Amino acid sequence: MAQYYDPDRRAREAAAFRRRRIASARRAPSRWLTLFFALILVGGVAASGAVATDAFGVGTKFEHLVRKVQLAINPPPDRETVATVEITPEPSIDPTPAVSTAPGASKAPATPPPVRKAVNVKIAGDPRKVFAHEIREDWCAPAGTQIVLAMHGKGDTSDAFQKRIASRVGEWESYRDSHNGEWGPAAIAQALAAYDVPGYTIHAHATREAALRDAAVAISRTGAPVVLLAWKGAHTWIMNGYRADADPRIFRDATVTGAYILDPWYPDFSSIWGQSDPPGTLQDSAEMVRNFLPWKRPEGKYPDRDGKFIIIVPTVPLSPLA
């Protein structure tokens, strides 16, 4: 078939290409131009007295804006960090020892089955003496780390020590741990190890009950506290004990009915989560359902954590167990 020759075809294609380039440039301004205007805005806000007085919440918004600009210019490194381990549920078992009924089997003396009874476990010591309040509203992770270190005898509860911990986050931050940069559960585990408290691992559970049972077992086995990621992963709680309807080390179907918590937010009030409680307060099942929620962060997806209950558990004893 004969092809029709169009002498203006090349000119039309070139013009169309130029129009697409211009439209694309209008739709997607330069990243650096955007940052330039953001920095101008930051400078303008900083120059006003509103930041100093936090009038109408401008100071807090200013800090968030500064952080966004910082992340755009210098995003957190995408490097390997402490992995989150998904813990699959174990089936419930009958703790009664099995007895062989095979012909000729020796009849060993019967071992009495363990008695199922409620337990109340608390790590020794006064929780108020190891408590640290978060200096900044977004420093629950350094404050929680500080509390755990104080319980291990590896740090104090001073503001100076908390600031020192917070200043080192650049050594541990990773995009995989926190898309916003700075603190995530892996950074907490690495910070503890850096201050000579190794062995904390990140566990992800499908249910709250399984996560609390895992935390209770860890506390009973090591005598060391557990870190809970409360408020959908936005907040750090330290669990230093629990109540359960049976010993979770023996009965895999034991139910944890409450957890003793040190909340770095105390004594502050949250418009979303309410009044915080004093260190060592027993949070019953209703309070755990309200506060200990599955991980869901607004900054993006975390495939190994989303929809799961996240805890950081010790594997090394706080002190030799009796």
Phi and psi restraints in degrees (value plus and minus 20) as a CYANA .aco file:
   2 ALA   PHI     -90.7   -50.7
   2 ALA   PSI     120.5   160.5
   3 GLN   PHI    -118.5   -78.5
   3 GLN   PSI     117.9   157.9
   4 TYR   PHI    -103.2   -63.2
   4 TYR   PSI     110.6   150.6
   5 TYR   PHI    -111.4   -71.4
   5 TYR   PSI     104.6   144.6
   6 ASP   PHI    -131.5   -91.5
   6 ASP   PSI      84.5   124.5
   7 PRO   PHI     -86.9   -46.9
   7 PRO   PSI     -39.6     0.4
   8 ASP   PHI    -118.3   -78.3
   8 ASP   PSI     -15.2    24.8
   9 ARG   PHI     -81.1   -41.1
   9 ARG   PSI     -67.8   -27.8
  10 ARG   PHI     -82.9   -42.9
  10 ARG   PSI     -59.0   -19.0
  11 ALA   PHI     -85.2   -45.2
  11 ALA   PSI     -60.7   -20.7
  12 ARG   PHI     -86.6   -46.6
  12 ARG   PSI     -61.4   -21.4
  13 GLU   PHI     -83.1   -43.1
  13 GLU   PSI     -61.6   -21.6
  14 ALA   PHI     -84.3   -44.3
  14 ALA   PSI     -61.4   -21.4
  15 ALA   PHI     -85.3   -45.3
  15 ALA   PSI     -60.7   -20.7
  16 ALA   PHI     -83.5   -43.5
  16 ALA   PSI     -60.0   -20.0
  17 PHE   PHI     -81.9   -41.9
  17 PHE   PSI     -63.9   -23.9
  18 ARG   PHI     -83.7   -43.7
  18 ARG   PSI     -59.4   -19.4
  19 ARG   PHI     -82.9   -42.9
  19 ARG   PSI     -59.9   -19.9
  20 ARG   PHI     -84.7   -44.7
  20 ARG   PSI     -60.2   -20.2
  21 ARG   PHI     -83.5   -43.5
  21 ARG   PSI     -63.0   -23.0
  22 ILE   PHI     -84.5   -44.5
  22 ILE   PSI     -64.1   -24.1
  23 ALA   PHI     -82.8   -42.8
  23 ALA   PSI     -61.2   -21.2
  24 SER   PHI     -83.9   -43.9
  24 SER   PSI     -61.6   -21.6
  25 ALA   PHI     -84.1   -44.1
  25 ALA   PSI     -55.9   -15.9
  26 ARG   PHI     -90.0   -50.0
  26 ARG   PSI     -56.5   -16.5
  27 ARG   PHI     -94.3   -54.3
  27 ARG   PSI     -52.2   -12.2
  28 ALA   PHI    -144.2  -104.2
  28 ALA   PSI      64.3   104.3
  29 PRO   PHI     -80.2   -40.2
  29 PRO   PSI     137.9   177.9
  30 SER   PHI     -77.8   -37.8
  30 SER   PSI     117.1   157.1
  31 ARG   PHI     -78.5   -38.5
  31 ARG   PSI     -59.6   -19.6
  32 TRP   PHI     -91.2   -51.2
  32 TRP   PSI     -52.1   -12.1
  33 LEU   PHI     -85.7   -45.7
  33 LEU   PSI     -61.4   -21.4
  34 THR   PHI     -80.4   -40.4
  34 THR   PSI     -65.6   -25.6
  35 LEU   PHI     -83.5   -43.5
  35 LEU   PSI     -56.1   -16.1
  36 PHE   PHI     -80.2   -40.2
  36 PHE   PSI     -67.6   -27.6
  37 PHE   PHI     -87.8   -47.8
  37 PHE   PSI     -54.8   -14.8
  38 ALA   PHI     -82.8   -42.8
  38 ALA   PSI     -60.7   -20.7
  39 LEU   PHI     -87.4   -47.4
  39 LEU   PSI     -55.5   -15.5
  40 ILE   PHI     -82.2   -42.2
  40 ILE   PSI     -62.5   -22.5
  41 LEU   PHI     -83.2   -43.2
  41 LEU   PSI     -63.2   -23.2
  42 VAL   PHI     -80.6   -40.6
  42 VAL   PSI     -64.3   -24.3
  43 GLY   PHI     -82.6   -42.6
  43 GLY   PSI     -59.6   -19.6
  44 GLY   PHI     -85.1   -45.1
  44 GLY   PSI     -62.2   -22.2
  45 VAL   PHI     -86.6   -46.6
  45 VAL   PSI     -60.6   -20.6
  46 ALA   PHI     -83.4   -43.4
  46 ALA   PSI     -50.5   -10.5
  47 ALA   PHI     -93.6   -53.6
  47 ALA   PSI     -35.8     4.2
  48 SER   PHI    -108.7   -68.7
  48 SER   PSI     137.3   177.3
  49 GLY   PHI     -95.3   -55.3
  49 GLY   PSI     -29.3    10.7
  50 ALA   PHI     -83.5   -43.5
  50 ALA   PSI     -53.4   -13.4
  51 VAL   PHI     -86.2   -46.2
  51 VAL   PSI     -64.0   -24.0
  52 ALA   PHI     -83.3   -43.3
  52 ALA   PSI     -55.4   -15.4
  53 THR   PHI    -116.2   -76.2
  53 THR   PSI     -28.1    11.9
  54 ASP   PHI      36.3    76.3
  54 ASP   PSI      14.4    54.4
  55 ALA   PHI     -82.3   -42.3
  55 ALA   PSI     111.2   151.2
  56 PHE   PHI      36.7    76.7
  56 PHE   PSI       4.3    44.3
  57 GLY   PHI      55.8    95.8
  57 GLY   PSI      -6.0    34.0
  58 VAL   PHI     -84.4   -44.4
  58 VAL   PSI     -57.0   -17.0
  59 GLY   PHI     -80.8   -40.8
  59 GLY   PSI     -64.1   -24.1
  60 THR   PHI     -86.0   -46.0
  60 THR   PSI     -63.0   -23.0
  61 LYS   PHI     -83.2   -43.2
  61 LYS   PSI     -57.0   -17.0
  62 PHE   PHI     -81.7   -41.7
  62 PHE   PSI     -64.9   -24.9
  63 GLU   PHI     -81.5   -41.5
  63 GLU   PSI     -61.1   -21.1
  64 HIS   PHI     -85.0   -45.0
  64 HIS   PSI     -59.3   -19.3
  65 LEU   PHI     -84.7   -44.7
  65 LEU   PSI     -63.6   -23.6
  66 VAL   PHI     -78.6   -38.6
  66 VAL   PSI     -62.1   -22.1
  67 ARG   PHI     -84.3   -44.3
  67 ARG   PSI     -60.3   -20.3
  68 LYS   PHI     -82.7   -42.7
  68 LYS   PSI     -61.3   -21.3
  69 VAL   PHI     -84.9   -44.9
  69 VAL   PSI     -62.3   -22.3
  70 GLN   PHI     -80.9   -40.9
  70 GLN   PSI     -62.3   -22.3
  71 LEU   PHI     -86.2   -46.2
  71 LEU   PSI     -56.2   -16.2
  72 ALA   PHI     -87.4   -47.4
  72 ALA   PSI     -58.1   -18.1
  73 ILE   PHI     -99.7   -59.7
  73 ILE   PSI     -62.1   -22.1
  74 ASN   PHI    -154.6  -114.6
  74 ASN   PSI      58.3    98.3
  75 PRO   PHI     -85.8   -45.8
  75 PRO   PSI     137.2   177.2
  76 PRO   PHI     -83.0   -43.0
  76 PRO   PSI     127.3   167.3
  77 PRO   PHI     -86.5   -46.5
  77 PRO   PSI     120.1   160.1
  78 ASP   PHI    -112.5   -72.5
  78 ASP   PSI      60.3   100.3
  79 ARG   PHI    -144.0  -104.0
  79 ARG   PSI     143.1   183.1
  80 GLU   PHI     -80.7   -40.7
  80 GLU   PSI     125.2   165.2
  81 THR   PHI    -168.8  -128.8
  81 THR   PSI    -192.8  -152.8
  82 VAL   PHI     -83.9   -43.9
  82 VAL   PSI     106.8   146.8
  83 ALA   PHI     -96.8   -56.8
  83 ALA   PSI     130.9   170.9
  84 THR   PHI    -110.7   -70.7
  84 THR   PSI     105.3   145.3
  85 VAL   PHI    -121.3   -81.3
  85 VAL   PSI     100.5   140.5
  86 GLU   PHI     -99.6   -59.6
  86 GLU   PSI     104.7   144.7
  87 ILE   PHI    -120.4   -80.4
  87 ILE   PSI      97.8   137.8
  88 THR   PHI    -103.6   -63.6
  88 THR   PSI     124.4   164.4
  89 PRO   PHI     -87.8   -47.8
  89 PRO   PSI     121.6   161.6
  90 GLU   PHI    -109.9   -69.9
  90 GLU   PSI     124.8   164.8
  91 PRO   PHI     -89.7   -49.7
  91 PRO   PSI     127.1   167.1
  92 SER   PHI     -84.6   -44.6
  92 SER   PSI     125.9   165.9
  93 ILE   PHI    -147.5  -107.5
  93 ILE   PSI     135.7   175.7
  94 ASP   PHI    -107.8   -67.8
  94 ASP   PSI      94.1   134.1
  95 PRO   PHI     -91.1   -51.1
  95 PRO   PSI     -24.2    15.8
  96 THR   PHI     -87.5   -47.5
  96 THR   PSI     104.8   144.8
  97 PRO   PHI     -79.8   -39.8
  97 PRO   PSI     120.6   160.6
  98 ALA   PHI     -95.0   -55.0
  98 ALA   PSI     122.7   162.7
  99 VAL   PHI    -137.3   -97.3
  99 VAL   PSI     106.5   146.5
 100 SER   PHI     -92.8   -52.8
 100 SER   PSI     115.7   155.7
 101 THR   PHI    -132.3   -92.3
 101 THR   PSI      -7.4    32.6
 102 ALA   PHI     -86.9   -46.9
 102 ALA   PSI     124.8   164.8
 103 PRO   PHI     -78.4   -38.4
 103 PRO   PSI     114.7   154.7
 104 GLY   PHI      62.1   102.1
 104 GLY   PSI     -21.5    18.5
 105 ALA   PHI     -89.1   -49.1
 105 ALA   PSI     119.1   159.1
 106 SER   PHI     -89.3   -49.3
 106 SER   PSI     123.5   163.5
 107 LYS   PHI    -118.3   -78.3
 107 LYS   PSI      74.9   114.9
 108 ALA   PHI     -94.2   -54.2
 108 ALA   PSI     134.4   174.4
 109 PRO   PHI     -76.4   -36.4
 109 PRO   PSI     114.1   154.1
 110 ALA   PHI     -85.7   -45.7
 110 ALA   PSI     114.5   154.5
 111 THR   PHI    -115.6   -75.6
 111 THR   PSI     105.9   145.9
 112 PRO   PHI     -85.4   -45.4
 112 PRO   PSI     118.3   158.3
 113 PRO   PHI     -86.6   -46.6
 113 PRO   PSI     131.7   171.7
 114 PRO   PHI     -83.9   -43.9
 114 PRO   PSI     128.9   168.9
 115 VAL   PHI    -110.4   -70.4
 115 VAL   PSI     109.2   149.2
 116 ARG   PHI    -104.9   -64.9
 116 ARG   PSI      95.7   135.7
 117 LYS   PHI    -169.4  -129.4
 117 LYS   PSI     135.6   175.6
 118 ALA   PHI     -85.0   -45.0
 118 ALA   PSI     127.6   167.6
 119 VAL   PHI    -147.9  -107.9
 119 VAL   PSI     132.5   172.5
 120 ASN   PHI    -154.9  -114.9
 120 ASN   PSI      87.7   127.7
 121 VAL   PHI    -137.8   -97.8
 121 VAL   PSI     109.3   149.3
 122 LYS   PHI    -157.8  -117.8
 122 LYS   PSI     118.4   158.4
 123 ILE   PHI     -86.4   -46.4
 123 ILE   PSI     116.7   156.7
 124 ALA   PHI     -81.5   -41.5
 124 ALA   PSI     129.8   169.8
 125 GLY   PHI      91.8   131.8
 125 GLY   PSI     144.0   184.0
 126 ASP   PHI    -108.3   -68.3
 126 ASP   PSI      95.8   135.8
 127 PRO   PHI     -81.7   -41.7
 127 PRO   PSI     -45.3    -5.3
 128 ARG   PHI     -88.0   -48.0
 128 ARG   PSI     -47.8    -7.8
 129 LYS   PHI     -97.7   -57.7
 129 LYS   PSI     -38.1     1.9
 130 VAL   PHI    -129.9   -89.9
 130 VAL   PSI     -14.6    25.4
 131 PHE   PHI    -101.3   -61.3
 131 PHE   PSI     123.5   163.5
 132 ALA   PHI    -155.5  -115.5
 132 ALA   PSI     109.2   149.2
 133 HIS   PHI    -104.0   -64.0
 133 HIS   PSI     120.5   160.5
 134 GLU   PHI     -89.4   -49.4
 134 GLU   PSI     104.7   144.7
 135 ILE   PHI     -85.5   -45.5
 135 ILE   PSI     -63.4   -23.4
 136 ARG   PHI    -128.5   -88.5
 136 ARG   PSI     136.4   176.4
 137 GLU   PHI     -85.7   -45.7
 137 GLU   PSI     -38.6     1.4
 138 ASP   PHI    -128.7   -88.7
 138 ASP   PSI       1.1    41.1
 139 TRP   PHI    -129.6   -89.6
 139 TRP   PSI      12.1    52.1
 140 CYS   PHI     -85.5   -45.5
 140 CYS   PSI     -52.0   -12.0
 141 ALA   PHI     -89.5   -49.5
 141 ALA   PSI     -69.5   -29.5
 142 PRO   PHI     -81.8   -41.8
 142 PRO   PSI     -56.6   -16.6
 143 ALA   PHI     -87.8   -47.8
 143 ALA   PSI     -61.8   -21.8
 144 GLY   PHI     -83.3   -43.3
 144 GLY   PSI     -61.7   -21.7
 145 THR   PHI     -79.3   -39.3
 145 THR   PSI     -63.0   -23.0
 146 GLN   PHI     -80.8   -40.8
 146 GLN   PSI     -61.7   -21.7
 147 ILE   PHI     -82.3   -42.3
 147 ILE   PSI     -66.5   -26.5
 148 VAL   PHI     -81.9   -41.9
 148 VAL   PSI     -62.7   -22.7
 149 LEU   PHI     -83.0   -43.0
 149 LEU   PSI     -60.6   -20.6
 150 ALA   PHI     -83.6   -43.6
 150 ALA   PSI     -57.5   -17.5
 151 MET   PHI     -87.2   -47.2
 151 MET   PSI     -49.5    -9.5
 152 HIS   PHI    -106.8   -66.8
 152 HIS   PSI     -20.1    19.9
 153 GLY   PHI      53.2    93.2
 153 GLY   PSI       4.4    44.4
 154 LYS   PHI    -131.1   -91.1
 154 LYS   PSI      -9.4    30.6
 155 GLY   PHI    -194.3  -154.3
 155 GLY   PSI     152.2   192.2
 156 ASP   PHI    -132.1   -92.1
 156 ASP   PSI    -193.7  -153.7
 157 THR   PHI    -129.3   -89.3
 157 THR   PSI       0.4    40.4
 158 SER   PHI     -96.8   -56.8
 158 SER   PSI     136.7   176.7
 159 ASP   PHI     -82.4   -42.4
 159 ASP   PSI     -56.9   -16.9
 160 ALA   PHI     -81.1   -41.1
 160 ALA   PSI     -60.6   -20.6
 161 PHE   PHI     -89.4   -49.4
 161 PHE   PSI     -59.8   -19.8
 162 GLN   PHI     -82.2   -42.2
 162 GLN   PSI     -61.9   -21.9
 163 LYS   PHI     -83.3   -43.3
 163 LYS   PSI     -56.6   -16.6
 164 ARG   PHI     -86.5   -46.5
 164 ARG   PSI     -62.2   -22.2
 165 ILE   PHI     -81.5   -41.5
 165 ILE   PSI     -68.5   -28.5
 166 ALA   PHI     -81.6   -41.6
 166 ALA   PSI     -54.9   -14.9
 167 SER   PHI     -89.4   -49.4
 167 SER   PSI     -35.5     4.5
 168 ARG   PHI    -117.4   -77.4
 168 ARG   PSI     -15.1    24.9
 169 VAL   PHI     -79.5   -39.5
 169 VAL   PSI     -47.0    -7.0
 170 GLY   PHI     -79.4   -39.4
 170 GLY   PSI     -41.2    -1.2
 171 GLU   PHI     -94.3   -54.3
 171 GLU   PSI     -42.1    -2.1
 172 TRP   PHI    -142.3  -102.3
 172 TRP   PSI     -35.4     4.6
 173 GLU   PHI     -87.6   -47.6
 173 GLU   PSI     128.7   168.7
 174 SER   PHI    -172.6  -132.6
 174 SER   PSI     123.0   163.0
 175 TYR   PHI     -78.7   -38.7
 175 TYR   PSI     -55.0   -15.0
 176 ARG   PHI     -87.1   -47.1
 176 ARG   PSI     -47.4    -7.4
 177 ASP   PHI    -106.8   -66.8
 177 ASP   PSI     -61.2   -21.2
 178 SER   PHI    -169.1  -129.1
 178 SER   PSI      93.5   133.5
 179 HIS   PHI     -83.1   -43.1
 179 HIS   PSI     -43.3    -3.3
 180 ASN   PHI    -103.0   -63.0
 180 ASN   PSI     -24.5    15.5
 181 GLY   PHI      63.0   103.0
 181 GLY   PSI     154.8   194.8
 182 GLU   PHI      42.4    82.4
 182 GLU   PSI    -145.0  -105.0
 183 TRP   PHI    -110.6   -70.6
 183 TRP   PSI     112.8   152.8
 184 GLY   PHI    -160.6  -120.6
 184 GLY   PSI     158.3   198.3
 185 PRO   PHI     -79.1   -39.1
 185 PRO   PSI     -54.5   -14.5
 186 ALA   PHI     -87.8   -47.8
 186 ALA   PSI     -58.0   -18.0
 187 ALA   PHI     -83.3   -43.3
 187 ALA   PSI     -57.7   -17.7
 188 ILE   PHI     -81.8   -41.8
 188 ILE   PSI     -68.1   -28.1
 189 ALA   PHI     -80.1   -40.1
 189 ALA   PSI     -61.1   -21.1
 190 GLN   PHI     -90.5   -50.5
 190 GLN   PSI     -56.2   -16.2
 191 ALA   PHI     -84.1   -44.1
 191 ALA   PSI     -61.9   -21.9
 192 LEU   PHI     -80.8   -40.8
 192 LEU   PSI     -64.0   -24.0
 193 ALA   PHI     -83.8   -43.8
 193 ALA   PSI     -57.3   -17.3
 194 ALA   PHI     -85.0   -45.0
 194 ALA   PSI     -46.6    -6.6
 195 TYR   PHI    -122.0   -82.0
 195 TYR   PSI       8.1    48.1
 196 ASP   PHI      51.5    91.5
 196 ASP   PSI      13.3    53.3
 197 VAL   PHI    -146.4  -106.4
 197 VAL   PSI      59.7    99.7
 198 PRO   PHI    -102.7   -62.7
 198 PRO   PSI     153.2   193.2
 199 GLY   PHI      73.7   113.7
 199 GLY   PSI     -19.4    20.6
 200 TYR   PHI     -99.2   -59.2
 200 TYR   PSI     111.1   151.1
 201 THR   PHI    -145.0  -105.0
 201 THR   PSI     133.8   173.8
 202 ILE   PHI    -117.6   -77.6
 202 ILE   PSI     102.9   142.9
 203 HIS   PHI    -135.0   -95.0
 203 HIS   PSI     120.2   160.2
 204 ALA   PHI    -138.2   -98.2
 204 ALA   PSI     107.5   147.5
 205 HIS   PHI    -140.6  -100.6
 205 HIS   PSI     128.9   168.9
 206 ALA   PHI     -94.3   -54.3
 206 ALA   PSI     -45.1    -5.1
 207 THR   PHI    -150.5  -110.5
 207 THR   PSI     135.0   175.0
 208 ARG   PHI     -84.3   -44.3
 208 ARG   PSI     -61.5   -21.5
 209 GLU   PHI     -79.5   -39.5
 209 GLU   PSI     -64.1   -24.1
 210 ALA   PHI     -86.5   -46.5
 210 ALA   PSI     -59.3   -19.3
 211 ALA   PHI     -84.3   -44.3
 211 ALA   PSI     -63.7   -23.7
 212 LEU   PHI     -88.1   -48.1
 212 LEU   PSI     -56.9   -16.9
 213 ARG   PHI     -84.8   -44.8
 213 ARG   PSI     -62.2   -22.2
 214 ASP   PHI     -81.0   -41.0
 214 ASP   PSI     -63.8   -23.8
 215 ALA   PHI     -83.0   -43.0
 215 ALA   PSI     -61.6   -21.6
 216 ALA   PHI     -84.3   -44.3
 216 ALA   PSI     -62.6   -22.6
 217 VAL   PHI     -81.0   -41.0
 217 VAL   PSI     -63.4   -23.4
 218 ALA   PHI     -82.6   -42.6
 218 ALA   PSI     -61.7   -21.7
 219 ILE   PHI     -84.0   -44.0
 219 ILE   PSI     -64.9   -24.9
 220 SER   PHI     -86.6   -46.6
 220 SER   PSI     -54.1   -14.1
 221 ARG   PHI     -99.6   -59.6
 221 ARG   PSI     -53.0   -13.0
 222 THR   PHI    -131.4   -91.4
 222 THR   PSI     -39.8     0.2
 223 GLY   PHI      50.0    90.0
 223 GLY   PSI      -4.5    35.5
 224 ALA   PHI    -133.0   -93.0
 224 ALA   PSI     134.4   174.4
 225 PRO   PHI     -95.5   -55.5
 225 PRO   PSI     140.9   180.9
 226 VAL   PHI    -134.3   -94.3
 226 VAL   PSI     124.9   164.9
 227 VAL   PHI    -118.8   -78.8
 227 VAL   PSI     104.6   144.6
 228 LEU   PHI    -124.6   -84.6
 228 LEU   PSI     116.9   156.9
 229 LEU   PHI    -113.5   -73.5
 229 LEU   PSI      76.7   116.7
 230 ALA   PHI    -108.8   -68.8
 230 ALA   PSI     157.3   197.3
 231 TRP   PHI      32.9    72.9
 231 TRP   PSI      27.7    67.7
 232 LYS   PHI      43.4    83.4
 232 LYS   PSI       5.5    45.5
 233 GLY   PHI      75.3   115.3
 233 GLY   PSI     -18.5    21.5
 234 ALA   PHI    -109.5   -69.5
 234 ALA   PSI     -29.0    11.0
 235 HIS   PHI    -161.4  -121.4
 235 HIS   PSI     136.0   176.0
 236 THR   PHI    -132.5   -92.5
 236 THR   PSI     105.1   145.1
 237 TRP   PHI    -136.9   -96.9
 237 TRP   PSI     126.9   166.9
 238 ILE   PHI    -129.8   -89.8
 238 ILE   PSI     102.5   142.5
 239 MET   PHI    -119.7   -79.7
 239 MET   PSI      97.6   137.6
 240 ASN   PHI    -135.4   -95.4
 240 ASN   PSI      -3.4    36.6
 241 GLY   PHI     151.0   191.0
 241 GLY   PSI     159.2   199.2
 242 TYR   PHI    -183.1  -143.1
 242 TYR   PSI     144.7   184.7
 243 ARG   PHI    -139.0   -99.0
 243 ARG   PSI     123.5   163.5
 244 ALA   PHI    -168.5  -128.5
 244 ALA   PSI     140.1   180.1
 245 ASP   PHI    -101.4   -61.4
 245 ASP   PSI     -24.1    15.9
 246 ALA   PHI    -185.7  -145.7
 246 ALA   PSI     144.8   184.8
 247 ASP   PHI     -90.0   -50.0
 247 ASP   PSI      95.7   135.7
 248 PRO   PHI     -89.8   -49.8
 248 PRO   PSI     -34.0     6.0
 249 ARG   PHI     -94.1   -54.1
 249 ARG   PSI     -44.0    -4.0
 250 ILE   PHI    -124.9   -84.9
 250 ILE   PSI     -63.6   -23.6
 251 PHE   PHI    -125.5   -85.5
 251 PHE   PSI      89.6   129.6
 252 ARG   PHI     -90.7   -50.7
 252 ARG   PSI     -34.0     6.0
 253 ASP   PHI    -120.0   -80.0
 253 ASP   PSI      -5.5    34.5
 254 ALA   PHI     -80.6   -40.6
 254 ALA   PSI     123.7   163.7
 255 THR   PHI    -128.9   -88.9
 255 THR   PSI     104.1   144.1
 256 VAL   PHI    -100.2   -60.2
 256 VAL   PSI      97.9   137.9
 257 THR   PHI    -116.4   -76.4
 257 THR   PSI     -27.3    12.7
 258 GLY   PHI    -193.4  -153.4
 258 GLY   PSI     137.3   177.3
 259 ALA   PHI    -152.2  -112.2
 259 ALA   PSI     115.6   155.6
 260 TYR   PHI    -102.2   -62.2
 260 TYR   PSI     105.9   145.9
 261 ILE   PHI    -146.2  -106.2
 261 ILE   PSI     119.3   159.3
 262 LEU   PHI    -129.2   -89.2
 262 LEU   PSI      95.9   135.9
 263 ASP   PHI    -126.4   -86.4
 263 ASP   PSI      91.9   131.9
 264 PRO   PHI     -79.2   -39.2
 264 PRO   PSI     -35.9     4.1
 265 TRP   PHI     -91.7   -51.7
 265 TRP   PSI     -44.2    -4.2
 266 TYR   PHI     -79.5   -39.5
 266 TYR   PSI     116.7   156.7
 267 PRO   PHI    -119.6   -79.6
 267 PRO   PSI       3.3    43.3
 268 ASP   PHI     -95.7   -55.7
 268 ASP   PSI     144.0   184.0
 269 PHE   PHI    -132.5   -92.5
 269 PHE   PSI     118.3   158.3
 270 SER   PHI    -129.9   -89.9
 270 SER   PSI     112.6   152.6
 271 SER   PHI     -86.6   -46.6
 271 SER   PSI     -39.9     0.1
 272 ILE   PHI    -115.9   -75.9
 272 ILE   PSI     -66.4   -26.4
 273 TRP   PHI    -123.1   -83.1
 273 TRP   PSI     -27.3    12.7
 274 GLY   PHI      70.7   110.7
 274 GLY   PSI    -185.5  -145.5
 275 GLN   PHI     -95.4   -55.4
 275 GLN   PSI     112.1   152.1
 276 SER   PHI     -97.1   -57.1
 276 SER   PSI     139.7   179.7
 277 ASP   PHI    -129.4   -89.4
 277 ASP   PSI     135.9   175.9
 278 PRO   PHI     -80.9   -40.9
 278 PRO   PSI     138.3   178.3
 279 PRO   PHI     -78.3   -38.3
 279 PRO   PSI     113.1   153.1
 280 GLY   PHI      67.5   107.5
 280 GLY   PSI     -11.7    28.3
 281 THR   PHI     -87.5   -47.5
 281 THR   PSI     117.2   157.2
 282 LEU   PHI     -97.3   -57.3
 282 LEU   PSI      97.9   137.9
 283 GLN   PHI    -114.6   -74.6
 283 GLN   PSI      95.3   135.3
 284 ASP   PHI     -95.2   -55.2
 284 ASP   PSI    -197.6  -157.6
 285 SER   PHI     -78.9   -38.9
 285 SER   PSI     -60.4   -20.4
 286 ALA   PHI     -83.4   -43.4
 286 ALA   PSI     -60.7   -20.7
 287 GLU   PHI     -89.7   -49.7
 287 GLU   PSI     -54.6   -14.6
 288 MET   PHI     -88.1   -48.1
 288 MET   PSI     -58.4   -18.4
 289 VAL   PHI     -84.3   -44.3
 289 VAL   PSI     -55.1   -15.1
 290 ARG   PHI     -96.2   -56.2
 290 ARG   PSI     -53.8   -13.8
 291 ASN   PHI    -127.8   -87.8
 291 ASN   PSI     -57.2   -17.2
 292 PHE   PHI    -111.8   -71.8
 292 PHE   PSI      73.0   113.0
 293 LEU   PHI    -135.3   -95.3
 293 LEU   PSI     136.6   176.6
 294 PRO   PHI     -83.2   -43.2
 294 PRO   PSI     128.1   168.1
 295 TRP   PHI     -79.6   -39.6
 295 TRP   PSI     108.1   148.1
 296 LYS   PHI    -178.3  -138.3
 296 LYS   PSI      87.3   127.3
 297 ARG   PHI    -130.2   -90.2
 297 ARG   PSI     120.4   160.4
 298 PRO   PHI     -93.9   -53.9
 298 PRO   PSI     -36.1     3.9
 299 GLU   PHI    -102.5   -62.5
 299 GLU   PSI     -25.8    14.2
 300 GLY   PHI     132.0   172.0
 300 GLY   PSI    -192.1  -152.1
 301 LYS   PHI    -110.6   -70.6
 301 LYS   PSI     123.8   163.8
 302 TYR   PHI    -150.0  -110.0
 302 TYR   PSI      70.1   110.1
 303 PRO   PHI     -75.4   -35.4
 303 PRO   PSI     -52.4   -12.4
 304 ASP   PHI    -107.1   -67.1
 304 ASP   PSI     -22.6    17.4
 305 ARG   PHI    -146.4  -106.4
 305 ARG   PSI     -48.7    -8.7
 306 ASP   PHI     -75.5   -35.5
 306 ASP   PSI     109.6   149.6
 307 GLY   PHI      58.1    98.1
 307 GLY   PSI     -14.4    25.6
 308 LYS   PHI    -135.6   -95.6
 308 LYS   PSI     140.8   180.8
 309 PHE   PHI    -113.6   -73.6
 309 PHE   PSI     101.4   141.4
 310 ILE   PHI    -126.7   -86.7
 310 ILE   PSI     109.0   149.0
 311 ILE   PHI    -153.8  -113.8
 311 ILE   PSI     135.6   175.6
 312 ILE   PHI    -138.1   -98.1
 312 ILE   PSI      91.1   131.1
 313 VAL   PHI    -129.2   -89.2
 313 VAL   PSI     126.0   166.0
 314 PRO   PHI    -101.4   -61.4
 314 PRO   PSI     128.8   168.8
 315 THR   PHI    -141.0  -101.0
 315 THR   PSI     -27.6    12.4
 316 VAL   PHI    -132.3   -92.3
 316 VAL   PSI     111.8   151.8
 317 PRO   PHI     -80.5   -40.5
 317 PRO   PSI     126.4   166.4
 318 LEU   PHI     -85.0   -45.0
 318 LEU   PSI     -60.7   -20.7
 319 SER   PHI    -176.4  -136.4
 319 SER   PSI     143.3   183.3
 320 PRO   PHI     -74.1   -34.1
 320 PRO   PSI     107.5   147.5
 321 LEU   PHI     -98.7   -58.7
 321 LEU   PSI     126.3   166.3
